[in-house]
Amino acid sequence: MGTVIRVVIVDDHPLVERGLAAAFATDPGYGIEVVGTASSPDEAVDVVAGSIADVALCDVMLGGEPAGLRLIERLRALLRPPAIVMLSSYDAPGFVDAALKAGASGYLIKTAPLDDIAGAVHAAAAGQPVTSDWLLARARTAPSAPSPRELDVIRAVASGRSNSEVASELGLRTKTVESYLHELYQRLGVASRTELVTLAIHQGWLTGPGEDRPGR
């Protein structure tokens, strides 16, 4: 790795942020210079805009919400946007799909070897896609996300509300809520409220880029 790639690390866990920076600094063979770090989306935009970063290495979850997904669009709108590689503890297909559709160069899991992360940084800087094949396969074969109204129903169900309580909260008839659930069961191949909520969490639908809080 002869070319030195300038990187900004965006992560709200200091140990991850400092650990990656220290690892890259300790071994010049990686050819990566960390030119800035940030722990929030606003800070990330300021740091990247004020540096000459080739790549932004971003966590998905920032401050307890998937703000890293929304950050992609903000970074890409900068005058000199970096390539963006998402580095997350979450392998939910919904997160992977949302990140790539928003313009990220790739998506890696934090348990990936440091050599793989460094290789992804260099590949992204060169304009190459860097998402692991198994993550891409999971994202491509994942079921289609529910509609916004269906997600409202799933969130209410996830909070433990009965069908009548869901109906009252969302301004629907109880029969309408039952119809939503029946349609979701049929389309997604689940047989109970628990299976529905479990699938939604696993796919990342309850913490997608339009949500404020996980499970809200």
C-alpha positions as CSV (number, residue, x, y, z in Angstrom):
1,M,0.0,0.0,0.0
2,G,2.2,2.8,-1.3
3,T,-0.3,5.6,-1.4
4,V,-1.2,7.3,1.9
5,I,-4.9,7.6,2.3
6,R,-6.3,10.4,4.5
7,V,-9.1,9.2,6.7
8,V,-11.7,10.7,9.1
9,I,-13.1,8.2,11.7
10,V,-16.7,8.8,12.8
11,D,-17.6,6.8,15.9
12,D,-19.2,7.7,19.2
13,H,-17.2,4.9,21.1
14,P,-13.9,6.5,22.0
15,L,-12.2,3.0,22.3
16,V,-13.1,2.2,18.7
17,E,-12.1,5.7,17.4
18,R,-8.8,5.8,19.3
19,G,-8.1,2.1,18.7
20,L,-8.4,2.4,14.9
21,A,-6.4,5.6,14.8
22,A,-3.6,4.1,17.0
23,A,-3.5,0.9,14.9
24,F,-3.1,2.8,11.7
25,A,-0.5,5.1,13.2
26,T,1.5,2.3,14.6
27,D,2.0,0.5,11.3
28,P,2.9,2.8,8.4
29,G,2.5,-0.2,6.2
30,Y,-1.2,0.3,6.2
31,G,-0.7,3.6,4.3
32,I,-3.4,5.3,6.2
33,E,-3.2,8.7,8.0
34,V,-6.1,9.6,10.3
35,V,-6.6,13.3,9.8
36,G,-9.6,13.7,12.1
37,T,-12.1,12.0,14.3
38,A,-15.7,12.8,15.2
39,S,-18.4,11.4,17.4
40,S,-21.6,13.0,16.0
41,P,-22.9,13.8,12.5
42,D,-22.5,17.6,12.9
43,E,-19.0,17.2,14.2
44,A,-18.3,14.8,11.3
45,V,-19.4,17.3,8.7
46,D,-17.3,20.0,10.2
47,V,-14.2,17.8,10.5
48,V,-14.5,16.4,7.0
49,A,-15.2,19.8,5.5
50,G,-12.1,21.2,7.3
51,S,-9.8,18.5,6.2
52,I,-8.6,16.9,3.0
53,A,-10.0,13.4,3.7
54,D,-10.1,10.7,1.0
55,V,-12.3,8.4,3.0
56,A,-14.7,8.7,5.9
57,L,-15.0,5.6,8.0
58,C,-18.4,5.9,9.7
59,D,-20.3,4.0,12.3
60,V,-24.1,3.5,11.6
61,M,-25.3,4.0,15.2
62,L,-24.3,7.4,16.6
63,G,-25.9,8.7,19.8
64,G,-28.2,5.7,20.0
65,E,-29.8,6.1,16.6
66,P,-28.8,5.2,13.0
67,A,-27.6,8.7,12.3
68,G,-24.7,7.4,10.3
69,L,-27.0,6.5,7.5
70,R,-28.4,10.1,7.3
71,L,-24.8,11.4,7.5
72,I,-23.9,9.8,4.2
73,E,-26.0,12.3,2.2
74,R,-24.6,15.2,4.1
75,L,-21.0,14.1,3.5
76,R,-21.7,13.5,-0.2
77,A,-23.1,17.0,-0.5
78,L,-19.8,18.6,0.6
79,L,-17.7,20.5,-2.0
80,R,-15.0,17.8,-1.8
81,P,-16.8,14.7,-0.6
82,P,-14.8,11.7,0.6
83,A,-15.6,8.1,-0.2
84,I,-17.6,6.7,2.7
85,V,-17.2,3.2,4.3
86,M,-19.7,2.2,7.0
87,L,-18.1,0.3,9.8
88,S,-20.8,-1.1,12.1
89,S,-21.6,-3.7,14.7
90,Y,-24.9,-4.3,13.0
91,D,-25.3,-6.6,10.0
92,A,-29.0,-5.9,9.4
93,P,-29.8,-6.1,5.7
94,G,-31.9,-2.9,6.0
95,F,-28.8,-1.0,7.2
96,V,-26.6,-2.4,4.4
97,D,-29.2,-1.6,1.7
98,A,-29.9,1.9,3.0
99,A,-26.2,2.7,3.3
100,L,-25.4,1.6,-0.3
101,K,-28.4,3.3,-1.7
102,A,-27.4,6.5,0.0
103,G,-24.0,6.4,-1.7
104,A,-21.7,4.6,0.7
105,S,-18.8,2.8,-1.1
106,G,-19.2,-0.1,1.2
107,Y,-20.2,-1.6,4.5
108,L,-18.1,-3.6,6.9
109,I,-18.6,-5.3,10.3
110,K,-16.4,-4.1,13.2
111,T,-15.2,-7.6,13.8
112,A,-13.5,-7.6,10.4
113,P,-9.7,-8.0,10.6
114,L,-7.8,-4.7,10.6
115,D,-6.1,-5.7,7.3
116,D,-9.6,-6.0,5.7
117,I,-10.6,-2.6,7.0
118,A,-7.4,-1.0,5.7
119,G,-7.9,-2.7,2.4
120,A,-11.4,-1.4,2.2
121,V,-10.2,2.1,2.9
122,H,-7.7,1.9,0.0
123,A,-10.3,0.3,-2.3
124,A,-12.9,3.0,-1.5
125,A,-10.4,5.8,-2.1
126,A,-9.8,4.2,-5.6
127,G,-13.5,4.2,-6.3
128,Q,-14.1,0.5,-5.8
129,P,-17.0,-1.1,-3.9
130,V,-15.9,-2.8,-0.7
131,T,-18.9,-4.5,0.8
132,S,-18.4,-8.1,1.9
133,D,-20.0,-10.6,-0.5
134,W,-22.1,-12.2,2.3
135,L,-23.5,-8.9,3.4
136,L,-24.4,-8.0,-0.2
137,A,-26.1,-11.4,-0.6
138,R,-28.1,-10.9,2.6
139,A,-29.2,-7.4,1.5
140,R,-30.2,-8.6,-2.0
141,T,-32.3,-11.5,-0.7
142,A,-33.9,-9.6,2.1
143,P,-37.7,-9.1,2.0
144,S,-39.0,-5.7,0.9
145,A,-39.4,-3.3,3.7
146,P,-42.9,-2.6,4.9
147,S,-44.6,0.7,4.0
148,P,-44.4,3.6,6.5
149,R,-47.9,2.8,7.8
150,E,-47.1,-0.9,8.2
151,L,-44.0,0.1,10.1
152,D,-46.1,2.3,12.4
153,V,-48.2,-0.8,13.2
154,I,-45.1,-3.0,13.7
155,R,-43.6,-0.4,16.1
156,A,-46.8,-0.2,18.1
157,V,-47.0,-4.0,18.3
158,A,-43.3,-4.2,19.3
159,S,-44.2,-2.0,22.3
160,G,-46.6,-4.6,23.5
161,R,-49.9,-2.9,22.6
162,S,-53.0,-5.0,21.7
163,N,-54.7,-4.6,18.4
164,S,-57.3,-2.3,19.9
165,E,-54.6,-0.2,21.5
166,V,-52.6,0.0,18.2
167,A,-55.8,1.1,16.5
168,S,-56.5,3.8,19.1
169,E,-52.9,5.1,18.9
170,L,-52.8,5.2,15.1
171,G,-56.4,6.4,14.5
172,L,-57.4,3.2,12.8
173,R,-60.2,0.6,13.2
174,T,-59.2,-2.6,15.0
175,K,-60.2,-4.6,11.9
176,T,-57.8,-2.4,9.9
177,V,-55.0,-3.3,12.2
178,E,-55.9,-6.9,12.0
179,S,-55.8,-6.6,8.2
180,Y,-52.4,-5.0,8.3
181,L,-51.0,-7.8,10.4
182,H,-52.6,-10.5,8.3
183,E,-51.1,-9.1,5.2
184,L,-47.7,-8.8,6.9
185,Y,-47.8,-12.4,8.1
186,Q,-48.6,-13.6,4.6
187,R,-46.1,-11.5,2.8
188,L,-43.2,-12.0,5.2
189,G,-43.8,-15.7,6.0
190,V,-44.2,-15.2,9.8
191,A,-46.9,-16.7,12.0
192,S,-47.1,-14.4,15.1
193,R,-46.5,-10.9,16.4
194,T,-43.3,-12.1,18.0
195,E,-41.9,-13.4,14.8
196,L,-43.0,-10.3,13.0
197,V,-41.2,-8.0,15.4
198,T,-38.1,-10.2,15.5
199,L,-37.9,-10.1,11.7
200,A,-38.3,-6.3,11.7
201,I,-35.5,-5.9,14.2
202,H,-33.2,-8.3,12.4
203,Q,-33.8,-6.6,9.1
204,G,-33.1,-3.1,10.6
205,W,-36.6,-1.8,9.7
206,L,-37.3,-0.5,13.2
207,T,-34.0,1.6,13.2
208,G,-34.0,2.7,9.6
209,P,-32.6,6.0,8.4
210,G,-35.9,7.8,8.9
211,E,-36.3,6.9,12.6
212,D,-35.2,8.9,15.6
213,R,-34.7,6.0,18.0
214,P,-34.4,2.3,17.8
215,G,-37.8,0.7,18.4
216,R,-39.6,4.0,18.5
